Amino acid sequence: MAPDSEARSSEVGSSEVGSPTIGRRTHPLTAVVLGVGWSAAAVVGLVGSLVRDGGLDSWGAIGLPAAAVGGVLVGSAIGWVSWWFTRFVIDDTEVRLDSGVLFRRSRRVPYERLQSVDIVEPLVARVFGLAELRLDSAGGAESRTVVRYLQLAEAKELRRVLMRRAHQGPVASGDKPVAADAPPPVREVVAEVPPSRVLIGTLLSLDLLFAVLVGLGAIVAAIWFAAPFAALGGLVGVGFWIVRIIATRVLDQWGYRLTRVEQGLRIERGLLSRTSETIPFDRVQGVAVVEPMIWRHFGWRHIQVDIAGAAGAGDAEAQDKEATVMPITDPVVGARVVDLLVPGAVEVVDDRRTPARSGRVFAPIGWRFRWIGADDVAVVSRRGWITRRTSIVPHRKSQSVAVEQGPLQRRLGVATVSVHSPDGPVEVQGPHLALADALAVAADEVTRAGAAR
Amino acid sequence: MIDPFDPHDPSWTGVSPRLATARIALTAVWTALLAALVAAALAMIAAWTSFPLWSTAVPVVLALVVIGVTAWWAPRNRRAWGYREDADDLLVRSGVMFRRVVAVPYGRMQFVDLNIGPVARRFGYARVSLHSASTKTAAVVPGVPHDEALRLRHRLTELGESRGAGL
């Protein structure tokens, strides 16, 4: 593939691709990677059914390797066909991906609609030095375009070109090649999270402790009722739960590195499958600093971000993962990350309003930890006594402001003020403030937001 | 701080009284129909069994209560709705028991919806809803007179375009 890859890289850099091109194919090993992937799925399925049927018999001993080899062969053949019919074009105004054997599908992504470009190296592809390119445009789960697979270096080069074009708008035909006049990319490592920190953080996380407590409860119940076998089933379940919590976090966040690139922050993470995502600065709608109870004593927190158009894809766990910028960090680095995401924002503002005395009845413990306030940059609110959550929304990104008052609140002379941001982990809210305070916060935010736009 | 819920504040535009009329009429028709069906069924049962005939009065009384409550609630709720076009924001207020006022900057509007159902068309009003990038915005004004709704939508779209601040 040497001469071909030469032609390829020149194509990426030049703007001659604007002329009607048939497009080019991804890396030919894509077929094998897809084949191995399917084979692995077949083996896992077979092992699962064997375990259910009660152990490995002679049929299974033959069937397993057969399934593995057959899966690779058949999968590779199917993968080769699908690879042969897949082409992609990168020209002056858009990215286009044509795929499908019987049902042809052609997707166009104009550069100005491109929200982010991520590189993912799934385990199998990583073995072959390949990676997939994910192009996200705003608009729900359907809006992801995946180009698989490319050589890692090529994928990185493509991402650089695409990101640059996405932030510059369409490139006029006849322009100088984008890659040539580009200044050397800015790369500054903001933070690195050692795996040990991730592991300790996970061990001290609340959901893991909860799982352990449930496990202990099951053991105590088993001893109390003298029914060890009944408890065993529950323990196995709890055990899987615990292993899953530790494994997914440690595998996902292994070698976590946050770097600053030209347009945003880049996250690189993963032990088996490596992921490299970029959070563009101009897409950040708000930041949340989350401090769970035990972590708080060590000053640890994790930082999440609201990205416009990111919500609505995947389940709650996947969304949580996508929103995380820093899985675990200390206050100094945390403050730096917050400052990078929302320049000038601080976690604790000076001008704060706390719940009214009469409103404390709604949160007998929690009221002590709640406040909402604003400075010149952002509106900030904090709540939570088990897990403390500080939400920061910059004035220039706030969507709308509401004051709400239910019948009980009205009787007590309190009201709740909220500053709305796109759906995500960030929620700025001042619950049960004195009505005058709530109205003042709202009026203040309306003025500041108007001035900041 | 002025009270944004003050019902006599002239800077707020109210919604059409027909909203209340339509709601009462709609409730009356449906509950009457339902009560009549249940009463008829009860009468039939009473005719064939020893079930007491006076039980047919129960659905009728219940329907009257429901219609009465609606007749009391609908005008009050109607009066609570209002909107105000400020220099930079559209303000929408609502609710008697659960009061809410929301301020949406024109530049943050993603799109404006105009909904007219069959009953609304008959009574000549429409529902105008504004959407920002946040689903929590929920700025909806029901019962805007038809011509006013068209004007409002046009004005909002215009303002949204001229002040569009993107995301």
Contacts between the chains, C-beta under 8 A, distances in Angstrom:
chain1	res1	chain2	res2	distance
A	283	B	167	7.4
A	285	B	133	7.6
A	285	B	167	7.2
A	308	B	133	5.8
A	308	B	167	4.6
A	396	B	165	7.8
A	397	B	167	7.5
A	399	B	104	7.6
A	399	B	105	7.9
A	399	B	108	5.2
A	399	B	132	4.3
A	399	B	133	5.6
A	399	B	134	4.2
A	399	B	136	7.9
A	399	B	137	5.9
A	400	B	102	5.7
A	400	B	103	6.1
A	400	B	104	4.3
A	400	B	105	7.0
A	400	B	108	6.4
A	400	B	132	5.5
A	400	B	134	6.6
A	400	B	136	7.8
A	400	B	137	4.4
A	400	B	139	7.0
A	401	B	102	7.0
A	401	B	103	4.9
A	402	B	100	6.1
A	402	B	101	6.7
A	402	B	102	4.0
A	402	B	103	7.4
A	402	B	136	7.7
A	402	B	137	7.8
A	403	B	4	7.1
A	403	B	100	7.1
A	403	B	101	5.2
A	403	B	102	7.9
A	404	B	98	7.1
A	404	B	99	7.0
A	404	B	100	4.6
A	405	B	5	7.9
A	405	B	98	7.4
A	405	B	99	4.6
A	405	B	100	7.5
A	406	B	97	7.2
A	406	B	98	5.2
A	406	B	99	8.0
A	407	B	97	4.9
A	407	B	98	7.1
A	410	B	99	7.2
A	418	B	136	6.9
A	420	B	132	7.0
A	420	B	134	4.0
A	420	B	136	4.3
A	420	B	137	5.3
A	421	B	134	5.7
A	422	B	133	4.6
A	422	B	134	5.2
A	422	B	167	7.9
A	423	B	134	6.8
A	423	B	135	5.8
A	423	B	136	7.7
A	436	B	1	5.5
A	439	B	1	4.7
A	439	B	4	6.9
A	440	B	1	6.0
A	442	B	101	7.9
A	442	B	103	6.9
A	443	B	1	7.0
A	446	B	88	7.8
A	446	B	89	5.9
A	446	B	103	5.0
A	446	B	105	7.8
A	449	B	105	6.3
A	450	B	88	4.5
A	450	B	89	7.2
A	450	B	105	6.5
A	453	B	105	6.8
A	453	B	107	5.5
A	453	B	163	7.6
A	453	B	165	4.4
